[in-house]
């Protein structure tokens, strides 16, 4: 019997099966150092809005290169969204920033995290304090109906160095008003408080300074922090987390956890 040999000009790409591979469906570059992307979501992948998960690519040594990323999409979304910095010499983000629609990345199956509704006692008002990419878990939580069922008022603060770094969050907040699911729920409840520290914008300065001076309460027309009514979630740099924790504790709020819900919870913004 003759063996049939087919010759083509196209070199055959080696197929390396990625473990837990998902396909990239969208990529948006916001600045030279910030981008967001969406990937397919396995039917079995469940998470609570605000949680993070390990994602990544196959490293040059053939081993998975994974980092913790907050899931920026809400739990009802058919896909998963992530918001990332680009670090030029970062082991993962130096590569991840070049992903394109159709590429695959690794998604580990077990999401975890402290910025979840279960970790907070019921209250009247919730503060979401973010700096930089620490906005990601709140991008999920502000799209979750539970946030609006649980609280009368949601104060979303985002402090960045420059105006362009606020854009992902600003566009998301704007788009929510037109969202069929969330639009009606958020009306009058969601108060967005963006500030910049190194470029001129309508509201300037660190949110921590605005809390200390009372400027944020004045601008939003709300009373100062009160442990009887106010809850908070914090996600940013180590410095922000430490400074906000001090401010919240001085106001009488206590740090909680999944197993022991209290008045506030903290998570560091992960560097991809
Ligand atoms: P600043 O420009 O005054 O340092 P970074 O890019 O360094 O992660 O910072 C992101 C944003 O978070 C910046 O606007 C920065 O302000 C602000 N920031 C950094 N540390 C703190 C802190 N301890 N408290 C409040 N805001 C902070």
Boltz pocket constraint, residues with backbone or C-beta under 6 A from the ligand:
constraints:
  - pocket:
      binder: B
      contacts: [[A, 131], [A, 132], [A, 159], [A, 160], [A, 161], [A, 162], [A, 195], [A, 196], [A, 197], [A, 198], [A, 206], [A, 207], [A, 208], [A, 237], [A, 238], [A, 239], [A, 240], [A, 241], [A, 243]]
      max_distance: 6.0
